């Protein structure tokens, strides 16, 4: 009888240790799972951010080249720029949707137009002042003379 009670206690002790191990593993999992998930998501976000930065840089390179190609229509130029961008990103191991690539190309084109003064839709600081042909022909306007270091 004592032997049976002793073996019962041994079994309970072994089962208790197993339950303790299971509880510790479960607790560790519950504590670490959100941290691991957050780390994985931040790594993915870092990769996406890197891909978008590369896309912006590549678009800034290809847009000026495509903008001067008079042999292609505007739609063909944009399509070719998107294809170029997609190919270069794929070669670097990044996959970005066509909509995002299209928006990136459009953004780069708008920046290109603004830098080269090709967009007449930009508001100017002196929009209220109109330049007459006489002023632009030979006399310095206040804006011109300040640009020359007056």
C-alpha contacts under 8 A as a table, 3 or more apart, distances in Angstrom:
res1	aa1	res2	aa2	distance
1	X	4	X	5.15
1	X	5	X	6.38
2	X	5	X	5.09
2	X	6	X	5.99
3	X	6	X	4.98
3	X	7	X	6.13
4	X	7	X	5.14
4	X	8	X	6.12
5	X	8	X	4.96
5	X	9	X	6.27
6	X	9	X	5.17
6	X	10	X	6.24
7	X	10	X	4.92
7	X	11	X	6.10
8	X	11	X	5.07
8	X	12	X	6.15
9	X	12	X	4.98
9	X	13	X	5.95
10	X	13	X	5.00
10	X	14	X	6.12
11	X	14	X	5.09
11	X	15	X	6.02
12	X	15	X	5.01
12	X	16	X	5.90
13	X	16	X	5.00
13	X	17	X	6.27
14	X	17	X	5.17
14	X	18	X	6.29
15	X	18	X	4.98
15	X	19	X	6.08
16	X	19	X	4.96
16	X	20	X	5.99
17	X	20	X	4.93
17	X	21	X	6.15
18	X	21	X	5.10
18	X	22	X	6.14
19	X	22	X	5.01
19	X	23	X	6.03
20	X	23	X	5.08
20	X	24	X	6.15
21	X	24	X	5.14
21	X	25	X	6.14
22	X	25	X	5.16
22	X	26	X	6.08
23	X	26	X	5.07
23	X	27	X	6.06
24	X	27	X	5.10
24	X	28	X	6.09
25	X	28	X	5.16
25	X	29	X	6.10
26	X	29	X	5.10
26	X	30	X	6.16
27	X	30	X	5.10
27	X	31	X	6.17
28	X	31	X	5.13
28	X	32	X	5.96
29	X	32	X	5.22
29	X	33	X	5.60
30	X	33	X	5.59
30	X	34	X	7.50
31	X	34	X	6.76
31	X	35	X	7.47
32	X	35	X	5.17
32	X	36	X	6.06
33	X	36	X	5.19
33	X	37	X	6.05
34	X	37	X	5.03
34	X	38	X	6.04
35	X	38	X	5.13
35	X	39	X	6.18
36	X	39	X	5.05
36	X	40	X	6.19
37	X	40	X	5.16
37	X	41	X	6.18
38	X	41	X	5.10
38	X	42	X	6.07
39	X	42	X	5.13
39	X	43	X	6.18
40	X	43	X	5.13
40	X	44	X	6.30
41	X	44	X	5.04
41	X	45	X	6.09
42	X	45	X	4.88
42	X	46	X	6.03
43	X	46	X	5.01
43	X	47	X	6.28
44	X	47	X	5.09
44	X	48	X	6.19
45	X	48	X	5.03
45	X	49	X	6.00
46	X	49	X	5.05
46	X	50	X	6.10
47	X	50	X	5.03
47	X	51	X	6.11
48	X	51	X	5.01
48	X	52	X	6.16
49	X	52	X	5.16
49	X	53	X	6.18
50	X	53	X	5.14
50	X	54	X	6.19
51	X	54	X	5.13
51	X	55	X	6.10
51	X	89	X	7.41
51	X	94	X	6.12
51	X	96	X	7.84
52	X	55	X	4.88
52	X	56	X	6.15
53	X	56	X	5.11
53	X	57	X	6.30
54	X	57	X	5.09
54	X	58	X	6.10
54	X	89	X	7.71
55	X	58	X	5.13
55	X	59	X	5.93
55	X	85	X	6.74
55	X	89	X	7.07
55	X	101	X	7.58
55	X	104	X	7.06
56	X	59	X	5.10
56	X	60	X	6.14
56	X	104	X	6.29
56	X	105	X	7.94
56	X	108	X	7.14
57	X	60	X	5.15
57	X	61	X	6.50
58	X	61	X	5.08
58	X	62	X	6.27
58	X	85	X	6.57
59	X	62	X	5.17
59	X	63	X	5.79
59	X	81	X	7.57
59	X	85	X	6.72
59	X	104	X	6.78
59	X	105	X	5.64
59	X	108	X	5.88
60	X	63	X	5.72
60	X	64	X	7.22
60	X	108	X	5.46
60	X	109	X	7.84
60	X	112	X	7.77
61	X	64	X	6.51
61	X	65	X	7.24
62	X	65	X	5.22
62	X	66	X	6.19
62	X	81	X	6.46
62	X	84	X	7.90
63	X	66	X	5.08
63	X	67	X	5.88
63	X	81	X	6.91
63	X	105	X	7.07
63	X	108	X	6.56
63	X	109	X	5.94
63	X	112	X	7.45
64	X	67	X	5.04
64	X	68	X	6.70
64	X	109	X	7.77
64	X	112	X	6.91
65	X	68	X	5.94
65	X	69	X	7.04
66	X	69	X	5.35
66	X	77	X	5.78
66	X	78	X	7.83
66	X	81	X	7.01
67	X	70	X	7.79
67	X	77	X	7.35
69	X	72	X	6.02
69	X	77	X	7.67
70	X	73	X	7.28
72	X	75	X	7.98
72	X	76	X	5.75
72	X	77	X	5.93
73	X	76	X	5.11
73	X	77	X	6.13
74	X	77	X	5.07
74	X	78	X	6.24
75	X	78	X	5.19
75	X	79	X	6.07
76	X	79	X	4.98
76	X	80	X	6.00
77	X	80	X	5.13
77	X	81	X	6.07
78	X	81	X	5.01
78	X	82	X	6.12
78	X	102	X	7.74
78	X	105	X	7.24
79	X	82	X	5.16
79	X	83	X	6.21
80	X	83	X	5.00
80	X	84	X	6.12
81	X	84	X	5.05
81	X	85	X	6.09
81	X	105	X	7.05
82	X	85	X	5.05
82	X	86	X	5.99
82	X	98	X	7.58
82	X	101	X	6.05
82	X	102	X	6.23
82	X	105	X	6.85
83	X	86	X	5.09
83	X	87	X	6.08
84	X	87	X	5.21
84	X	88	X	6.19
85	X	88	X	5.26
85	X	89	X	6.13
85	X	101	X	7.21
86	X	89	X	5.23
86	X	90	X	6.05
86	X	95	X	7.63
86	X	96	X	7.46
86	X	101	X	7.32
87	X	90	X	5.14
87	X	91	X	6.14
88	X	91	X	5.06
88	X	92	X	6.44
89	X	92	X	5.05
89	X	93	X	6.31
89	X	94	X	5.12
89	X	95	X	6.62
89	X	96	X	7.87
90	X	93	X	4.93
90	X	94	X	5.12
90	X	95	X	5.93
91	X	94	X	7.49
96	X	100	X	6.59
96	X	101	X	6.79
97	X	100	X	5.33
97	X	101	X	6.34
98	X	101	X	4.98
98	X	102	X	5.99
99	X	102	X	5.05
99	X	103	X	6.21
100	X	103	X	5.08
100	X	104	X	6.10
101	X	104	X	4.97
101	X	105	X	6.18
102	X	105	X	5.18
102	X	106	X	6.16
103	X	106	X	4.99
103	X	107	X	6.04
104	X	107	X	5.09
104	X	108	X	6.18
105	X	108	X	5.10
105	X	109	X	6.07
106	X	109	X	5.00
106	X	110	X	6.15
107	X	110	X	5.16
107	X	111	X	6.24
108	X	111	X	5.09
108	X	112	X	6.05
109	X	112	X	4.90
109	X	113	X	6.15
110	X	113	X	5.09
110	X	114	X	6.23
111	X	114	X	5.10
111	X	115	X	6.12
112	X	115	X	5.19
112	X	116	X	6.12
113	X	116	X	5.26
113	X	117	X	5.86
113	X	118	X	4.70
113	X	119	X	5.43
114	X	117	X	5.08
114	X	118	X	6.21
114	X	119	X	5.91
114	X	122	X	7.70
115	X	118	X	7.64
117	X	120	X	7.48
119	X	122	X	6.28
123	X	127	X	6.81
124	X	127	X	5.20
126	X	129	X	5.41
126	X	130	X	7.96
127	X	130	X	7.11
131	X	135	X	6.26
131	X	136	X	6.60
132	X	135	X	5.30
132	X	136	X	6.44
133	X	136	X	5.21
133	X	137	X	5.96
134	X	137	X	5.22
134	X	138	X	7.03
134	X	139	X	7.60
135	X	138	X	6.24
135	X	139	X	5.34
135	X	140	X	7.05
135	X	141	X	6.82
136	X	139	X	6.55
136	X	140	X	7.58
136	X	141	X	7.80
140	X	143	X	7.77
140	X	144	X	5.59
140	X	145	X	5.80
141	X	144	X	5.16
141	X	145	X	6.25
142	X	145	X	5.29
142	X	146	X	6.18
143	X	146	X	5.40
143	X	147	X	6.36
144	X	147	X	5.12
144	X	148	X	6.50
145	X	148	X	5.12
145	X	149	X	6.72
145	X	150	X	5.73
146	X	149	X	5.31
146	X	150	X	5.22
147	X	150	X	7.44
